[in-house]
Amino acid sequence: MRLRRQCTLLDLVQVVNEFARNEDEVVATVTYLINSGRVRLCGTFAGATIAVRPPLPSSVTWGDVSSSAEATLL
């Protein structure tokens, strides 16, 4: 049986979310799968990689952060 290795970002997030314990695990797993080349995205994000910024210090709240996201697609 051959596994499908190309999917949309939504497909990937939905499948990983079924098995992950929390959102951080979803983000880490999806990022690894895409950036390692184990999964190739098709559709809008075909060929994209994910750049992950270091986590914010616990003293910073979301109100202090501009509208930029923690993880962005390149």
NUTIVO-811828 format. One record per residue: x negated, z, y negated of N, C-alpha, C in turn. Coordinates in steps of 0.001 Angstrom, whole numbers, plus 500000, padded with zeros to 6 digits. Each point is the difference from the previous one (the first is absolute). Layout:
<vonus>
XZYXZYXZY ...
</vonus>
This chain:
<vonus>
499162500000501186500838500000498814499120500000498754 500227499072499125499232499907498775500750500687498868 499308500850499257500619500708498888500044499127498762 501056500109499263500117499289498726499129500727498992 499052499328499416499056500637499081500216499569498568 501040499243499734500279499579498634501432500408499677 500185500693498881501328500487499639500082500187498489 501188500289499520500154500301498574499611501459499771 499721500341498757499668501376499655501160500929500355 501221499566499740501171500807500330500097500248501504 499804498959500810500020500161501458498992501060500436 498794499900499480498927500906500384500330501435499607 500444500206498774500327501348499527501130500599500835 501007499214500317501123500510500783499574500437501398 499171499211500650499550500346501350499110501240499962 499053500046499091499107501154499911500800501251499661 500994499878499143500811501145499594500751500629501179 500316499208501017500689500529501183499144501021500744 498673499883499903499093500835500777499213501001499164 499942499807498693499194500866499139500696501335499744 499193501019499752500535501336499732500397500195498547 499406499216499085500311500145498576499579498729499261 500304499950498710499706498801499198498504499760499859 499212501068499910498549499827499886499441499289501229 500528500348501158499554499353501230500421498530500032 501179499692499480500445498600499914499039499211499125 499698500520498819499111499298499065498616499807500614 499459501046500605498661499903500586499963498991501150 501015500026500845500034499095501152500179498553499577 500937499754499105500244498638499512498750499464499305 499375500823499176498779499592499302498909499625500998 499794500837501005498982499718501011500294498694500748 501240499845500452500352498811500779499798498710499207 500375500021498731499856498793499166498537499748499646 499316501038499501498621499807499545499027499729501140 500299500464501209499116499759501143500211498617500610 501094499328499610500300498687500557500770500059501306 500351501194500456500779500126501237501400499441499830 500496500009498754501298499413499676499797499070498817 500583498829500078499968499054498877501404499883499439 500093500112498698501306499902499356500360498549499751 501274499694500112500503498685499623500996500228498862 500476498946499424500964500138498904499304500291498687 500650500768499157499525500285498648498589500577499973 499664500864500955498712500688499991498980499411500972 500197498768500406499061499348500927498589500032499423 499056500445500808498600500044499585499627501190499132 500957500862499677499728501141499126499260501097500754 499232500788499254499426501241500516500513501125499111 499794501224500433500505501145499243498825500829499501 499966500245498704498993500877499407500638501368499825 499354501014500513500553501348499910499153500818499039 500669500596499054499316500868499048499915501402500590 498996500770499590499919501374500495501237500784499570 500395500997500776501185500777499625499797500724498675 501087500251499323499951500738498746499714501469500280 499309500677499079499809501443500174501362500694500021 500095501100500713501281500692500127500525500511498665 499146500118498994500440500479498697500707498916499191 499910498739500431500630498891499289501374499734500614 501014499849499165501340499690500487500307498541499720 501039499486500660500355498599499807500372499706498563 500476500978499261500321499785498589498766499686499172 498824500420500497498740499761499292499410498628500304 500554499306500971499437498736500473500749498838499359 499258498966499639500651498808499465500781499310501104 500601498887499733500855499319500968499224499316501121 498670500074500027499243499355501066500198500765501311 499961499274501105500234500594501312498709500550500582 500113500910500957498849500557500707499296498934500838 500773499159500659499423498933500808500504498682499438 499106499059499789500405498720499448499538498888500907 500773498945500058499601498823500774499121499119499134 498921499520500584499097499103499267500326498573500319 
</vonus>
